[in-house]
């Protein structure tokens, strides 16, 4: 099925998966994006779909995915558990809907590639919800790097550490999540690595359980080699009650740090710039990363143009995570 440029006054969204993130973050963010409108919800649990629909004043909710796709929607946000992404994205593509999928893209890279090819075959746009790329201070840091203000990149240091003890959440069931801290928060960090430093040609490290024992990892750390720059260091975990979670970028002629972007909400982020021969500069900016991403994705869907973060990005990130898992255990 081919897709034409959408000419409706508002982009009509459907959400597949009624989890906590959809309820507390995605829907409130979508409600402030002026050219978008939420029209339908899908959940395998109909009472959950009904409850969320009533909360947000939506008349349309379903526990039949085909009926959901046939409702009055232009695009789908796939917010379900990881093991549902593959089938739901492919069906949405075949129904001619543009798609924003939650990360990680799938359970493995083979599924991810099938999803990408299904969207290409059906000529629908396919984006991934990697929100950190869209914070204004991350965008500014990228502009500084591209402008060669700090010289050639030497190292990028990224961390994303939270405390998430094992419970009955799908993230701790390997058949439903694909993995733990690396798959859940590490995928954000690998995507940020690629956004800031460019493509990665090698990744080596460890994937382990340091504090919590479960089916999935609670810790991962790695060193990456960029194709056209230096190196990157990352660590992610589900086992840390207090962490700095900052971005540090070192170039030949200067350095950049960004604080309170990762694992921080409703607080201003801080960008610090050190340049050769200049005084230290610091900037603070409050920004809703989800809203910025939605505005960008909305524009690409309305114009039927390739989004800034594509399904192929999700596929590449999945391949890198698998490489780390295979050599890190």
Rosetta blueprint (number, residue, H / E / L):
1 X L
2 X L
3 X L
4 X L
5 X L
6 X L
7 X L
8 X L
9 X L
10 X L
11 X E
12 X E
13 X E
14 X E
15 X E
16 X E
17 X L
18 X L
19 X L
20 X H
21 X H
22 X H
23 X H
24 X H
25 X H
26 X H
27 X H
28 X H
29 X H
30 X H
31 X L
32 X L
33 X L
34 X L
35 X L
36 X E
37 X E
38 X E
39 X E
40 X E
41 X E
42 X E
43 X L
44 X L
45 X L
46 X H
47 X H
48 X H
49 X H
50 X H
51 X H
52 X H
53 X H
54 X H
55 X H
56 X L
57 X L
58 X L
59 X L
60 X L
61 X E
62 X E
63 X L
64 X L
65 X H
66 X H
67 X H
68 X H
69 X H
70 X L
71 X L
72 X L
73 X L
74 X L
75 X E
76 X E
77 X E
78 X E
79 X L
80 X L
81 X L
82 X H
83 X H
84 X H
85 X H
86 X H
87 X H
88 X H
89 X H
90 X H
91 X H
92 X H
93 X H
94 X H
95 X L
96 X L
97 X L
98 X E
99 X E
100 X E
101 X E
102 X L
103 X L
104 X L
105 X L
106 X L
107 X L
108 X L
109 X H
110 X H
111 X H
112 X H
113 X H
114 X H
115 X H
116 X H
117 X H
118 X H
119 X H
120 X H
121 X H
122 X L
123 X L
124 X L
125 X L
126 X E
127 X E
128 X E
129 X L
130 X L
131 X H
132 X H
133 X H
134 X H
135 X L
136 X H
137 X H
138 X H
139 X H
140 X H
141 X H
142 X H
143 X H
144 X H
145 X H
146 X H
147 X L
148 X L
149 X L
150 X L
151 X L
152 X L
153 X E
154 X E
155 X E
156 X E
157 X E
158 X E
159 X E
160 X E
161 X E
162 X L
163 X E
164 X L
165 X L
166 X L
167 X L
168 X L
169 X L
170 X H
171 X H
172 X H
173 X L
174 X H
175 X H
176 X H
177 X H
178 X L
179 X L
180 X L
181 X H
182 X H
183 X H
184 X H
185 X H
186 X H
187 X H
188 X H
189 X H
190 X H
191 X H
192 X H
193 X H
194 X H
195 X H
196 X H
197 X H
198 X L
199 X L
200 X E
201 X E
202 X E
203 X E
204 X E
205 X E
206 X E
207 X E
208 X E
209 X L
210 X L
211 X L
212 X L
213 X L
214 X L
215 X L
216 X L
217 X L
218 X L
219 X E
220 X E
221 X E
222 X E
223 X E
224 X E
225 X E
226 X E
227 X L
228 X L
229 X L
230 X L
231 X E
232 X E
233 X E
234 X E
235 X E
236 X E
237 X E
238 X L
239 X E
240 X L
241 X L
242 X L
243 X L
244 X L
245 X L
246 X L
247 X E
248 X E
249 X E
250 X E
251 X E
252 X L
253 X L
254 X E
255 X E
256 X E
257 X E
258 X E
259 X E
260 X L
261 X L
262 X L
263 X L
264 X L
265 X L
266 X L
267 X L
268 X L
269 X E
270 X E
271 X E
272 X E
273 X E
274 X E
275 X E
276 X L
277 X L
278 X L
279 X L
280 X L
281 X E
282 X E
283 X E
284 X E
285 X E
286 X L
287 X L
288 X L
289 X H
290 X H
291 X H
292 X H
293 X H
294 X H
295 X H
296 X H
297 X H
298 X H
299 X H
300 X H
301 X H
302 X H
303 X H
304 X L
305 X L
306 X L
307 X L
308 X L
309 X L
310 X E
311 X H
312 X H
313 X H
314 X H
315 X H
316 X H
317 X H
318 X H
319 X H
320 X H
321 X H
322 X H
323 X H
324 X H
325 X H
326 X H
327 X H
328 X H
329 X L
